[in-house]
Amino acid sequence: MAATFRCLQSGQTVTFTLQHDIDSMKGHAGYVRVDEDAPVEDETRQLAMTPPEYARRPGRPRKEHVGN
C-alpha cells in the first residue's frame, strides 16, 4: 500500500510505502493525504510584487561640512 501526502506550505508531494511512515504522517499537521485516484491540483497563487524597502548602508554616518 502506498500513500501520497502533499505539503500545505510548498505544495510538493511525498509518497510513503511503509505503514509506520503512513501512520506517522497522518498525525502531521503540515501535510494532507492526497487520494491516489484524484489528480494533484496545481495551486497557483498571485504574489503582490512590491519594491524592496530602502536599506541604510552599514557603517559610520557621513561627516557634515561645517563652515570655516
CHARMM-style PDB file with segment names, atoms N, HN, CA, C and O in Angstrom:
ATOM      1  N   MET     1       0.846  -1.173   0.000  1.00  0.00      PROA
ATOM      2  CA  MET     1       0.000   0.000   0.000  1.00  0.00      PROA
ATOM      3  C   MET     1       0.894   1.239   0.000  1.00  0.00      PROA
ATOM      4  O   MET     1       1.883   1.301   0.730  1.00  0.00      PROA
ATOM      5  N   ALA     2       0.547   2.193  -0.799  1.00  0.00      PROA
ATOM      6  HN  ALA     2      -0.257   2.143  -1.392  1.00  0.00      PROA
ATOM      7  CA  ALA     2       1.290   3.438  -0.863  1.00  0.00      PROA
ATOM      8  C   ALA     2       0.343   4.597  -0.571  1.00  0.00      PROA
ATOM      9  O   ALA     2      -0.837   4.554  -0.918  1.00  0.00      PROA
ATOM     10  N   ALA     3       0.871   5.622   0.064  1.00  0.00      PROA
ATOM     11  HN  ALA     3       1.830   5.657   0.346  1.00  0.00      PROA
ATOM     12  CA  ALA     3       0.070   6.804   0.368  1.00  0.00      PROA
ATOM     13  C   ALA     3       0.878   8.031  -0.015  1.00  0.00      PROA
ATOM     14  O   ALA     3       2.080   8.114   0.237  1.00  0.00      PROA
ATOM     15  N   THR     4       0.183   8.985  -0.636  1.00  0.00      PROA
ATOM     16  HN  THR     4      -0.794   8.916  -0.841  1.00  0.00      PROA
ATOM     17  CA  THR     4       0.828  10.222  -1.067  1.00  0.00      PROA
ATOM     18  C   THR     4       0.303  11.367  -0.214  1.00  0.00      PROA
ATOM     19  O   THR     4      -0.903  11.506  -0.009  1.00  0.00      PROA
ATOM     20  N   PHE     5       1.224  12.181   0.277  1.00  0.00      PROA
ATOM     21  HN  PHE     5       2.203  12.068   0.111  1.00  0.00      PROA
ATOM     22  CA  PHE     5       0.880  13.332   1.093  1.00  0.00      PROA
ATOM     23  C   PHE     5       1.393  14.597   0.410  1.00  0.00      PROA
ATOM     24  O   PHE     5       2.433  14.588  -0.248  1.00  0.00      PROA
ATOM     25  N   ARG     6       0.630  15.699   0.584  1.00  0.00      PROA
ATOM     26  HN  ARG     6      -0.215  15.706   1.118  1.00  0.00      PROA
ATOM     27  CA  ARG     6       1.012  16.988  -0.011  1.00  0.00      PROA
ATOM     28  C   ARG     6       1.305  17.966   1.107  1.00  0.00      PROA
ATOM     29  O   ARG     6       0.539  18.071   2.065  1.00  0.00      PROA
ATOM     30  N   CYS     7       2.421  18.687   0.986  1.00  0.00      PROA
ATOM     31  HN  CYS     7       3.043  18.601   0.207  1.00  0.00      PROA
ATOM     32  CA  CYS     7       2.814  19.696   1.955  1.00  0.00      PROA
ATOM     33  C   CYS     7       1.915  20.923   1.775  1.00  0.00      PROA
ATOM     34  O   CYS     7       1.742  21.406   0.656  1.00  0.00      PROA
ATOM     35  N   LEU     8       1.347  21.424   2.867  1.00  0.00      PROA
ATOM     36  HN  LEU     8       1.488  21.031   3.776  1.00  0.00      PROA
ATOM     37  CA  LEU     8       0.457  22.579   2.788  1.00  0.00      PROA
ATOM     38  C   LEU     8       1.213  23.869   2.490  1.00  0.00      PROA
ATOM     39  O   LEU     8       0.634  24.801   1.931  1.00  0.00      PROA
ATOM     40  N   GLN     9       2.476  23.943   2.846  1.00  0.00      PROA
ATOM     41  HN  GLN     9       2.946  23.186   3.300  1.00  0.00      PROA
ATOM     42  CA  GLN     9       3.243  25.163   2.639  1.00  0.00      PROA
ATOM     43  C   GLN     9       3.842  25.239   1.241  1.00  0.00      PROA
ATOM     44  O   GLN     9       3.712  26.266   0.575  1.00  0.00      PROA
ATOM     45  N   SER    10       4.489  24.181   0.788  1.00  0.00      PROA
ATOM     46  HN  SER    10       4.594  23.347   1.330  1.00  0.00      PROA
ATOM     47  CA  SER    10       5.179  24.232  -0.502  1.00  0.00      PROA
ATOM     48  C   SER    10       4.380  23.608  -1.642  1.00  0.00      PROA
ATOM     49  O   SER    10       4.605  23.938  -2.806  1.00  0.00      PROA
ATOM     50  N   GLY    11       3.452  22.710  -1.321  1.00  0.00      PROA
ATOM     51  HN  GLY    11       3.270  22.442  -0.375  1.00  0.00      PROA
ATOM     52  CA  GLY    11       2.664  22.051  -2.355  1.00  0.00      PROA
ATOM     53  C   GLY    11       3.327  20.819  -2.941  1.00  0.00      PROA
ATOM     54  O   GLY    11       2.746  20.179  -3.817  1.00  0.00      PROA
ATOM     55  N   GLN    12       4.514  20.466  -2.494  1.00  0.00      PROA
ATOM     56  HN  GLN    12       4.987  20.987  -1.783  1.00  0.00      PROA
ATOM     57  CA  GLN    12       5.199  19.285  -3.005  1.00  0.00      PROA
ATOM     58  C   GLN    12       4.567  18.024  -2.424  1.00  0.00      PROA
ATOM     59  O   GLN    12       4.011  18.042  -1.326  1.00  0.00      PROA
ATOM     60  N   THR    13       4.662  16.928  -3.178  1.00  0.00      PROA
ATOM     61  HN  THR    13       5.114  16.913  -4.070  1.00  0.00      PROA
ATOM     62  CA  THR    13       4.084  15.670  -2.726  1.00  0.00      PROA
ATOM     63  C   THR    13       5.172  14.667  -2.372  1.00  0.00      PROA
ATOM     64  O   THR    13       6.265  14.675  -2.940  1.00  0.00      PROA
ATOM     65  N   VAL    14       4.839  13.801  -1.413  1.00  0.00      PROA
ATOM     66  HN  VAL    14       3.951  13.795  -0.952  1.00  0.00      PROA
ATOM     67  CA  VAL    14       5.747  12.752  -0.953  1.00  0.00      PROA
ATOM     68  C   VAL    14       4.936  11.465  -0.874  1.00  0.00      PROA
ATOM     69  O   VAL    14       3.802  11.476  -0.394  1.00  0.00      PROA
ATOM     70  N   THR    15       5.507  10.351  -1.341  1.00  0.00      PROA
ATOM     71  HN  THR    15       6.428  10.342  -1.731  1.00  0.00      PROA
ATOM     72  CA  THR    15       4.832   9.059  -1.305  1.00  0.00      PROA
ATOM     73  C   THR    15       5.561   8.133  -0.345  1.00  0.00      PROA
ATOM     74  O   THR    15       6.784   7.996  -0.399  1.00  0.00      PROA
ATOM     75  N   PHE    16       4.792   7.499   0.535  1.00  0.00      PROA
ATOM     76  HN  PHE    16       3.799   7.610   0.578  1.00  0.00      PROA
ATOM     77  CA  PHE    16       5.342   6.554   1.500  1.00  0.00      PROA
ATOM     78  C   PHE    16       4.750   5.186   1.242  1.00  0.00      PROA
ATOM     79  O   PHE    16       3.584   5.069   0.864  1.00  0.00      PROA
ATOM     80  N   THR    17       5.563   4.131   1.448  1.00  0.00      PROA
ATOM     81  HN  THR    17       6.509   4.226   1.756  1.00  0.00      PROA
ATOM     82  CA  THR    17       5.105   2.760   1.236  1.00  0.00      PROA
ATOM     83  C   THR    17       5.034   1.970   2.535  1.00  0.00      PROA
ATOM     84  O   THR    17       4.269   1.008   2.610  1.00  0.00      PROA
ATOM     85  N   LEU    18       5.789   2.331   3.548  1.00  0.00      PROA
ATOM     86  HN  LEU    18       6.410   3.112   3.487  1.00  0.00      PROA
ATOM     87  CA  LEU    18       5.770   1.613   4.824  1.00  0.00      PROA
ATOM     88  C   LEU    18       4.617   2.102   5.690  1.00  0.00      PROA
ATOM     89  O   LEU    18       4.362   3.303   5.774  1.00  0.00      PROA
ATOM     90  N   GLN    19       3.918   1.165   6.338  1.00  0.00      PROA
ATOM     91  HN  GLN    19       4.125   0.189   6.270  1.00  0.00      PROA
ATOM     92  CA  GLN    19       2.742   1.505   7.139  1.00  0.00      PROA
ATOM     93  C   GLN    19       3.115   2.407   8.313  1.00  0.00      PROA
ATOM     94  O   GLN    19       2.335   3.283   8.687  1.00  0.00      PROA
ATOM     95  N   HSD    20       4.281   2.208   8.890  1.00  0.00      PROA
ATOM     96  HN  HSD    20       4.914   1.496   8.587  1.00  0.00      PROA
ATOM     97  CA  HSD    20       4.719   3.046  10.011  1.00  0.00      PROA
ATOM     98  C   HSD    20       4.850   4.503   9.572  1.00  0.00      PROA
ATOM     99  O   HSD    20       4.425   5.408  10.291  1.00  0.00      PROA
ATOM    100  N   ASP    21       5.431   4.734   8.404  1.00  0.00      PROA
ATOM    101  HN  ASP    21       5.776   3.999   7.820  1.00  0.00      PROA
ATOM    102  CA  ASP    21       5.584   6.090   7.886  1.00  0.00      PROA
ATOM    103  C   ASP    21       4.233   6.721   7.576  1.00  0.00      PROA
ATOM    104  O   ASP    21       4.023   7.905   7.838  1.00  0.00      PROA
ATOM    105  N   ILE    22       3.318   5.933   7.019  1.00  0.00      PROA
ATOM    106  HN  ILE    22       3.489   4.971   6.806  1.00  0.00      PROA
ATOM    107  CA  ILE    22       1.972   6.433   6.682  1.00  0.00      PROA
ATOM    108  C   ILE    22       1.230   6.840   7.950  1.00  0.00      PROA
ATOM    109  O   ILE    22       0.587   7.889   7.987  1.00  0.00      PROA
ATOM    110  N   ASP    23       1.318   6.012   8.985  1.00  0.00      PROA
ATOM    111  HN  ASP    23       1.841   5.160   8.955  1.00  0.00      PROA
ATOM    112  CA  ASP    23       0.639   6.315  10.248  1.00  0.00      PROA
ATOM    113  C   ASP    23       1.206   7.564  10.902  1.00  0.00      PROA
ATOM    114  O   ASP    23       0.453   8.351  11.475  1.00  0.00      PROA
ATOM    115  N   SER    24       2.517   7.762  10.829  1.00  0.00      PROA
ATOM    116  HN  SER    24       3.128   7.123  10.363  1.00  0.00      PROA
ATOM    117  CA  SER    24       3.115   8.944  11.450  1.00  0.00      PROA
ATOM    118  C   SER    24       2.784  10.215  10.668  1.00  0.00      PROA
ATOM    119  O   SER    24       2.694  11.291  11.260  1.00  0.00      PROA
ATOM    120  N   MET    25       2.602  10.112   9.355  1.00  0.00      PROA
ATOM    121  HN  MET    25       2.675   9.238   8.874  1.00  0.00      PROA
ATOM    122  CA  MET    25       2.250  11.288   8.556  1.00  0.00      PROA
ATOM    123  C   MET    25       0.792  11.694   8.741  1.00  0.00      PROA
ATOM    124  O   MET    25       0.451  12.860   8.542  1.00  0.00      PROA
ATOM    125  N   LYS    26      -0.074  10.754   9.119  1.00  0.00      PROA
ATOM    126  HN  LYS    26       0.202   9.807   9.281  1.00  0.00      PROA
ATOM    127  CA  LYS    26      -1.483  11.080   9.346  1.00  0.00      PROA
ATOM    128  C   LYS    26      -1.637  12.091  10.472  1.00  0.00      PROA
ATOM    129  O   LYS    26      -2.556  12.909  10.441  1.00  0.00      PROA
ATOM    130  N   GLY    27      -0.764  12.051  11.456  1.00  0.00      PROA
ATOM    131  HN  GLY    27      -0.017  11.386  11.482  1.00  0.00      PROA
ATOM    132  CA  GLY    27      -0.842  12.976  12.583  1.00  0.00      PROA
ATOM    133  C   GLY    27      -0.096  14.277  12.358  1.00  0.00      PROA
ATOM    134  O   GLY    27      -0.131  15.161  13.214  1.00  0.00      PROA
ATOM    135  N   HSD    28       0.576  14.415  11.233  1.00  0.00      PROA
ATOM    136  HN  HSD    28       0.605  13.697  10.537  1.00  0.00      PROA
ATOM    137  CA  HSD    28       1.369  15.614  10.945  1.00  0.00      PROA
ATOM    138  C   HSD    28       0.457  16.726  10.438  1.00  0.00      PROA
ATOM    139  O   HSD    28      -0.276  16.536   9.466  1.00  0.00      PROA
ATOM    140  N   ALA    29       0.500  17.892  11.096  1.00  0.00      PROA
ATOM    141  HN  ALA    29       1.095  18.046  11.885  1.00  0.00      PROA
ATOM    142  CA  ALA    29      -0.406  18.994  10.750  1.00  0.00      PROA
ATOM    143  C   ALA    29      -0.018  19.699   9.455  1.00  0.00      PROA
ATOM    144  O   ALA    29      -0.859  20.367   8.855  1.00  0.00      PROA
ATOM    145  N   GLY    30       1.218  19.571   9.008  1.00  0.00      PROA
ATOM    146  HN  GLY    30       1.902  19.028   9.496  1.00  0.00      PROA
ATOM    147  CA  GLY    30       1.678  20.279   7.821  1.00  0.00      PROA
ATOM    148  C   GLY    30       1.444  19.544   6.513  1.00  0.00      PROA
ATOM    149  O   GLY    30       1.777  20.065   5.449  1.00  0.00      PROA
ATOM    150  N   TYR    31       0.868  18.325   6.571  1.00  0.00      PROA
ATOM    151  HN  TYR    31       0.597  17.902   7.436  1.00  0.00      PROA
ATOM    152  CA  TYR    31       0.661  17.517   5.369  1.00  0.00      PROA
ATOM    153  C   TYR    31      -0.773  17.028   5.288  1.00  0.00      PROA
ATOM    154  O   TYR    31      -1.414  16.793   6.312  1.00  0.00      PROA
ATOM    155  N   VAL    32      -1.275  16.876   4.069  1.00  0.00      PROA
ATOM    156  HN  VAL    32      -0.754  17.067   3.237  1.00  0.00      PROA
ATOM    157  CA  VAL    32      -2.618  16.374   3.813  1.00  0.00      PROA
ATOM    158  C   VAL    32      -2.492  15.174   2.884  1.00  0.00      PROA
ATOM    159  O   VAL    32      -1.723  15.194   1.922  1.00  0.00      PROA
ATOM    160  N   ARG    33      -3.262  14.122   3.188  1.00  0.00      PROA
ATOM    161  HN  ARG    33      -3.886  14.106   3.970  1.00  0.00      PROA
ATOM    162  CA  ARG    33      -3.216  12.938   2.327  1.00  0.00      PROA
ATOM    163  C   ARG    33      -3.975  13.216   1.037  1.00  0.00      PROA
ATOM    164  O   ARG    33      -5.077  13.765   1.054  1.00  0.00      PROA
ATOM    165  N   VAL    34      -3.373  12.830  -0.072  1.00  0.00      PROA
ATOM    166  HN  VAL    34      -2.478  12.384  -0.086  1.00  0.00      PROA
ATOM    167  CA  VAL    34      -3.962  13.024  -1.389  1.00  0.00      PROA
ATOM    168  C   VAL    34      -4.460  11.667  -1.869  1.00  0.00      PROA
ATOM    169  O   VAL    34      -3.721  10.684  -1.821  1.00  0.00      PROA
ATOM    170  N   ASP    35      -5.711  11.605  -2.334  1.00  0.00      PROA
ATOM    171  HN  ASP    35      -6.312  12.404  -2.373  1.00  0.00      PROA
ATOM    172  CA  ASP    35      -6.239  10.340  -2.850  1.00  0.00      PROA
ATOM    173  C   ASP    35      -5.480   9.942  -4.101  1.00  0.00      PROA
ATOM    174  O   ASP    35      -5.105  10.793  -4.906  1.00  0.00      PROA
ATOM    175  N   GLU    36      -5.260   8.669  -4.257  1.00  0.00      PROA
ATOM    176  HN  GLU    36      -5.565   7.977  -3.603  1.00  0.00      PROA
ATOM    177  CA  GLU    36      -4.500   8.163  -5.397  1.00  0.00      PROA
ATOM    178  C   GLU    36      -5.260   8.350  -6.709  1.00  0.00      PROA
ATOM    179  O   GLU    36      -4.636   8.545  -7.753  1.00  0.00      PROA
ATOM    180  N   ASP    37      -6.597   8.296  -6.680  1.00  0.00      PROA
ATOM    181  HN  ASP    37      -7.104   8.138  -5.833  1.00  0.00      PROA
ATOM    182  CA  ASP    37      -7.385   8.417  -7.890  1.00  0.00      PROA
ATOM    183  C   ASP    37      -7.515   9.860  -8.368  1.00  0.00      PROA
ATOM    184  O   ASP    37      -7.588  10.116  -9.570  1.00  0.00      PROA
ATOM    185  N   ALA    38      -7.544  10.796  -7.434  1.00  0.00      PROA
ATOM    186  HN  ALA    38      -7.484  10.589  -6.458  1.00  0.00      PROA
ATOM    187  CA  ALA    38      -7.729  12.200  -7.805  1.00  0.00      PROA
ATOM    188  C   ALA    38      -6.395  12.805  -8.233  1.00  0.00      PROA
ATOM    189  O   ALA    38      -5.378  12.548  -7.588  1.00  0.00      PROA
ATOM    190  N   PRO    39      -6.368  13.596  -9.296  1.00  0.00      PROA
ATOM    191  CA  PRO    39      -5.122  14.237  -9.703  1.00  0.00      PROA
ATOM    192  C   PRO    39      -4.718  15.326  -8.716  1.00  0.00      PROA
ATOM    193  O   PRO    39      -5.562  15.940  -8.064  1.00  0.00      PROA
ATOM    194  N   VAL    40      -3.437  15.546  -8.622  1.00  0.00      PROA
ATOM    195  HN  VAL    40      -2.751  15.047  -9.151  1.00  0.00      PROA
ATOM    196  CA  VAL    40      -2.921  16.597  -7.743  1.00  0.00      PROA
ATOM    197  C   VAL    40      -3.169  17.935  -8.415  1.00  0.00      PROA
ATOM    198  O   VAL    40      -2.755  18.159  -9.552  1.00  0.00      PROA
ATOM    199  N   GLU    41      -3.853  18.828  -7.695  1.00  0.00      PROA
ATOM    200  HN  GLU    41      -4.189  18.646  -6.771  1.00  0.00      PROA
ATOM    201  CA  GLU    41      -4.173  20.136  -8.257  1.00  0.00      PROA
ATOM    202  C   GLU    41      -2.948  21.041  -8.190  1.00  0.00      PROA
ATOM    203  O   GLU    41      -2.236  21.086  -7.187  1.00  0.00      PROA
ATOM    204  N   ASP    42      -2.726  21.755  -9.284  1.00  0.00      PROA
ATOM    205  HN  ASP    42      -3.304  21.718 -10.099  1.00  0.00      PROA
ATOM    206  CA  ASP    42      -1.625  22.718  -9.315  1.00  0.00      PROA
ATOM    207  C   ASP    42      -2.153  24.011  -8.726  1.00  0.00      PROA
ATOM    208  O   ASP    42      -2.972  24.697  -9.336  1.00  0.00      PROA
ATOM    209  N   GLU    43      -1.680  24.335  -7.542  1.00  0.00      PROA
ATOM    210  HN  GLU    43      -1.014  23.777  -7.046  1.00  0.00      PROA
ATOM    211  CA  GLU    43      -2.169  25.509  -6.840  1.00  0.00      PROA
ATOM    212  C   GLU    43      -1.369  26.730  -7.288  1.00  0.00      PROA
ATOM    213  O   GLU    43      -0.158  26.806  -7.080  1.00  0.00      PROA
ATOM    214  N   THR    44      -2.058  27.668  -7.900  1.00  0.00      PROA
ATOM    215  HN  THR    44      -3.041  27.605  -8.069  1.00  0.00      PROA
ATOM    216  CA  THR    44      -1.404  28.872  -8.386  1.00  0.00      PROA
ATOM    217  C   THR    44      -1.838  30.046  -7.528  1.00  0.00      PROA
ATOM    218  O   THR    44      -3.031  30.288  -7.344  1.00  0.00      PROA
ATOM    219  N   ARG    45      -0.859  30.773  -7.004  1.00  0.00      PROA
ATOM    220  HN  ARG    45       0.110  30.577  -7.153  1.00  0.00      PROA
ATOM    221  CA  ARG    45      -1.152  31.933  -6.169  1.00  0.00      PROA
ATOM    222  C   ARG    45      -0.520  33.159  -6.792  1.00  0.00      PROA
ATOM    223  O   ARG    45       0.583  33.092  -7.336  1.00  0.00      PROA
ATOM    224  N   GLN    46      -1.224  34.285  -6.713  1.00  0.00      PROA
ATOM    225  HN  GLN    46      -2.119  34.340  -6.271  1.00  0.00      PROA
ATOM    226  CA  GLN    46      -0.653  35.539  -7.182  1.00  0.00      PROA
ATOM    227  C   GLN    46       0.063  36.192  -6.015  1.00  0.00      PROA
ATOM    228  O   GLN    46      -0.473  36.280  -4.910  1.00  0.00      PROA
ATOM    229  N   LEU    47       1.265  36.644  -6.268  1.00  0.00      PROA
ATOM    230  HN  LEU    47       1.701  36.573  -7.166  1.00  0.00      PROA
ATOM    231  CA  LEU    47       2.033  37.338  -5.250  1.00  0.00      PROA
ATOM    232  C   LEU    47       2.046  38.825  -5.555  1.00  0.00      PROA
ATOM    233  O   LEU    47       2.240  39.234  -6.700  1.00  0.00      PROA
ATOM    234  N   ALA    48       1.841  39.618  -4.538  1.00  0.00      PROA
ATOM    235  HN  ALA    48       1.683  39.286  -3.608  1.00  0.00      PROA
ATOM    236  CA  ALA    48       1.893  41.062  -4.726  1.00  0.00      PROA
ATOM    237  C   ALA    48       3.361  41.470  -4.776  1.00  0.00      PROA
ATOM    238  O   ALA    48       4.115  41.238  -3.831  1.00  0.00      PROA
ATOM    239  N   MET    49       3.753  42.077  -5.881  1.00  0.00      PROA
ATOM    240  HN  MET    49       3.141  42.266  -6.649  1.00  0.00      PROA
ATOM    241  CA  MET    49       5.143  42.479  -6.047  1.00  0.00      PROA
ATOM    242  C   MET    49       5.316  43.911  -5.536  1.00  0.00      PROA
ATOM    243  O   MET    49       4.678  44.838  -6.036  1.00  0.00      PROA
ATOM    244  N   THR    50       6.167  44.076  -4.558  1.00  0.00      PROA
ATOM    245  HN  THR    50       6.685  43.322  -4.153  1.00  0.00      PROA
ATOM    246  CA  THR    50       6.439  45.403  -4.011  1.00  0.00      PROA
ATOM    247  C   THR    50       7.938  45.657  -4.072  1.00  0.00      PROA
ATOM    248  O   THR    50       8.731  44.726  -3.928  1.00  0.00      PROA
ATOM    249  N   PRO    51       8.333  46.906  -4.283  1.00  0.00      PROA
ATOM    250  CA  PRO    51       9.765  47.188  -4.316  1.00  0.00      PROA
ATOM    251  C   PRO    51      10.369  47.014  -2.920  1.00  0.00      PROA
ATOM    252  O   PRO    51       9.683  47.213  -1.917  1.00  0.00      PROA
ATOM    253  N   PRO    52      11.626  46.651  -2.853  1.00  0.00      PROA
ATOM    254  CA  PRO    52      12.254  46.475  -1.541  1.00  0.00      PROA
ATOM    255  C   PRO    52      12.359  47.806  -0.810  1.00  0.00      PROA
ATOM    256  O   PRO    52      12.504  48.861  -1.428  1.00  0.00      PROA
ATOM    257  N   GLU    53      12.282  47.737   0.512  1.00  0.00      PROA
ATOM    258  HN  GLU    53      12.164  46.880   1.014  1.00  0.00      PROA
ATOM    259  CA  GLU    53      12.413  48.949   1.304  1.00  0.00      PROA
ATOM    260  C   GLU    53      13.856  49.442   1.238  1.00  0.00      PROA
ATOM    261  O   GLU    53      14.786  48.655   1.060  1.00  0.00      PROA
ATOM    262  N   TYR    54      14.026  50.748   1.384  1.00  0.00      PROA
ATOM    263  HN  TYR    54      13.271  51.387   1.528  1.00  0.00      PROA
ATOM    264  CA  TYR    54      15.362  51.326   1.348  1.00  0.00      PROA
ATOM    265  C   TYR    54      16.138  50.838   2.562  1.00  0.00      PROA
ATOM    266  O   TYR    54      15.679  50.963   3.697  1.00  0.00      PROA
ATOM    267  N   ALA    55      17.290  50.296   2.317  1.00  0.00      PROA
ATOM    268  HN  ALA    55      17.663  50.194   1.395  1.00  0.00      PROA
ATOM    269  CA  ALA    55      18.133  49.795   3.394  1.00  0.00      PROA
ATOM    270  C   ALA    55      19.310  50.748   3.580  1.00  0.00      PROA
ATOM    271  O   ALA    55      19.990  51.117   2.622  1.00  0.00      PROA
ATOM    272  N   ARG    56      19.533  51.135   4.820  1.00  0.00      PROA
ATOM    273  HN  ARG    56      18.981  50.835   5.598  1.00  0.00      PROA
ATOM    274  CA  ARG    56      20.674  52.004   5.104  1.00  0.00      PROA
ATOM    275  C   ARG    56      21.961  51.238   4.909  1.00  0.00      PROA
ATOM    276  O   ARG    56      22.041  50.042   5.187  1.00  0.00      PROA
ATOM    277  N   ARG    57      22.958  51.936   4.432  1.00  0.00      PROA
ATOM    278  HN  ARG    57      22.893  52.908   4.206  1.00  0.00      PROA
ATOM    279  CA  ARG    57      24.273  51.307   4.313  1.00  0.00      PROA
ATOM    280  C   ARG    57      24.880  51.191   5.697  1.00  0.00      PROA
ATOM    281  O   ARG    57      24.785  52.133   6.484  1.00  0.00      PROA
ATOM    282  N   PRO    58      25.497  50.074   6.016  1.00  0.00      PROA
ATOM    283  CA  PRO    58      26.098  49.920   7.338  1.00  0.00      PROA
ATOM    284  C   PRO    58      27.341  50.789   7.471  1.00  0.00      PROA
ATOM    285  O   PRO    58      27.998  51.118   6.484  1.00  0.00      PROA
ATOM    286  N   GLY    59      27.647  51.151   8.707  1.00  0.00      PROA
ATOM    287  HN  GLY    59      27.112  50.883   9.509  1.00  0.00      PROA
ATOM    288  CA  GLY    59      28.866  51.908   8.960  1.00  0.00      PROA
ATOM    289  C   GLY    59      28.585  53.265   9.582  1.00  0.00      PROA
ATOM    290  O   GLY    59      27.465  53.586   9.978  1.00  0.00      PROA
ATOM    291  N   ARG    60      29.646  54.038   9.647  1.00  0.00      PROA
ATOM    292  HN  ARG    60      30.556  53.777   9.324  1.00  0.00      PROA
ATOM    293  CA  ARG    60      29.579  55.348  10.278  1.00  0.00      PROA
ATOM    294  C   ARG    60      28.876  56.339   9.352  1.00  0.00      PROA
ATOM    295  O   ARG    60      29.083  56.302   8.139  1.00  0.00      PROA
ATOM    296  N   PRO    61      28.040  57.232   9.914  1.00  0.00      PROA
ATOM    297  CA  PRO    61      27.390  58.227   9.066  1.00  0.00      PROA
ATOM    298  C   PRO    61      28.394  59.228   8.509  1.00  0.00      PROA
ATOM    299  O   PRO    61      29.458  59.442   9.090  1.00  0.00      PROA
ATOM    300  N   ARG    62      28.048  59.836   7.383  1.00  0.00      PROA
ATOM    301  HN  ARG    62      27.184  59.662   6.911  1.00  0.00      PROA
ATOM    302  CA  ARG    62      28.936  60.810   6.754  1.00  0.00      PROA
ATOM    303  C   ARG    62      29.102  62.052   7.617  1.00  0.00      PROA
ATOM    304  O   ARG    62      28.195  62.444   8.351  1.00  0.00      PROA
ATOM    305  N   LYS    63      30.280  62.663   7.516  1.00  0.00      PROA
ATOM    306  HN  LYS    63      31.017  62.344   6.920  1.00  0.00      PROA
ATOM    307  CA  LYS    63      30.531  63.916   8.224  1.00  0.00      PROA
ATOM    308  C   LYS    63      29.791  65.032   7.504  1.00  0.00      PROA
ATOM    309  O   LYS    63      29.738  65.091   6.276  1.00  0.00      PROA
ATOM    310  N   GLU    64      29.227  65.905   8.309  1.00  0.00      PROA
ATOM    311  HN  GLU    64      29.269  65.858   9.307  1.00  0.00      PROA
ATOM    312  CA  GLU    64      28.587  67.078   7.721  1.00  0.00      PROA
ATOM    313  C   GLU    64      29.606  68.203   7.698  1.00  0.00      PROA
ATOM    314  O   GLU    64      30.319  68.426   8.677  1.00  0.00      PROA
ATOM    315  N   HSD    65      29.676  68.923   6.561  1.00  0.00      PROA
ATOM    316  HN  HSD    65      29.097  68.742   5.766  1.00  0.00      PROA
ATOM    317  CA  HSD    65      30.643  70.011   6.426  1.00  0.00      PROA
ATOM    318  C   HSD    65      30.153  71.210   7.223  1.00  0.00      PROA
ATOM    319  O   HSD    65      29.033  71.690   7.043  1.00  0.00      PROA
ATOM    320  N   VAL    66      31.017  71.676   8.100  1.00  0.00      PROA
ATOM    321  HN  VAL    66      31.926  71.286   8.246  1.00  0.00      PROA
ATOM    322  CA  VAL    66      30.697  72.863   8.915  1.00  0.00      PROA
ATOM    323  C   VAL    66      31.581  73.979   8.367  1.00  0.00      PROA
ATOM    324  O   VAL    66      32.784  73.789   8.186  1.00  0.00      PROA
ATOM    325  N   GLY    67      30.978  75.156   8.101  1.00  0.00      PROA
ATOM    326  HN  GLY    67      30.000  75.309   8.249  1.00  0.00      PROA
ATOM    327  CA  GLY    67      31.731  76.287   7.529  1.00  0.00      PROA
ATOM    328  C   GLY    67      32.999  76.618   8.325  1.00  0.00      PROA
ATOM    329  O   GLY    67      33.172  76.093   9.425  1.00  0.00      PROA
ATOM    330  N   ASN    68      33.872  77.456   7.816  1.00  0.00      PROA
ATOM    331  HN  ASN    68      33.731  77.883   6.923  1.00  0.00      PROA
ATOM    332  CA  ASN    68      35.166  77.883   8.357  1.00  0.00      PROA
ATOM    333  C   ASN    68      35.903  76.755   8.961  1.00  0.00      PROA
ATOM    334  OT1 ASN    68      37.012  76.941   9.463  1.00  0.00      PROA
TER     335      ASN     68
END
